Amino acid sequence: MRTLRLAAGAEAASLVVLSANLLTVHTPAVSSLVGPLHGTAYLVVIAATWQVSDAAASGARWASVVPGVGGLLALRRLRNAGV
């Protein structure tokens, strides 16, 4: 669960940074540094959620594949399920 929490935070934070960069100065260096971080965090969120045994019953597995905020949605569903 700790891995899922860290990856969900990194996924959401990197999306904010990428969006802010796109809406303001669009510096290629920021995109090239934060883009792979966001993609890796997204994949870690999916993998970590699918390893939680109670994730299938709560619908967290399918929530985790939502780009950008899937990790936060999965954590919310797991918390509401009592995991």
Secondary structure, DSSP 8 states (H G I E B T S, - for coil): -HHHHHHHHHHHHHHHHHHHHHHTT--HHHHHHHHHHHHHHHHHHHHHHHHSTTHHHHTHHHHTTSTTTHHHHHHHHHHHHT-
